[in-house]
Amino acid sequence: MADRRIDCPTCGRSVRFDHGGEAPFLPFCSRRCRLVDLGKWLEGEYRISREMTGDDFLEEDHFNSDQIE
């Protein structure tokens, strides 16, 4: 299997993409970067660009009624 890497969205550091659980903070390189990103959402630095509508919640890709128990 090829060594696949992604860049941390917070700091840009290269992170090895591993399905085996060796990178628990993906897509971030560390817990710190994950928390920095969360803080930006909480402070309003990131936001959804438009008002959400009911159709956004009913799209087939995001909602599957067979999964409801």
C-alpha positions, 0 to 999 in steps of 0.5 A: 500500500502506498504511503498516503499523506494529507496536510493538516488543515490548521498548520499544514503539516503533512500527516500520514493517512492510515486506516489502521488507527495510527492517526487518531486526529485526522484530518488534523496532525494533533489534538492541539490543531483539532482544538484550534479548529473547533475554537474557530467554529465556536468563535464564529470565524468559520460559518456556513455561507447560506441559510440551511433549508429542510432540503439540506437535511433530506438529501439522500447522501446525508439521510437514510431512513433505513438507519433509524431504529 
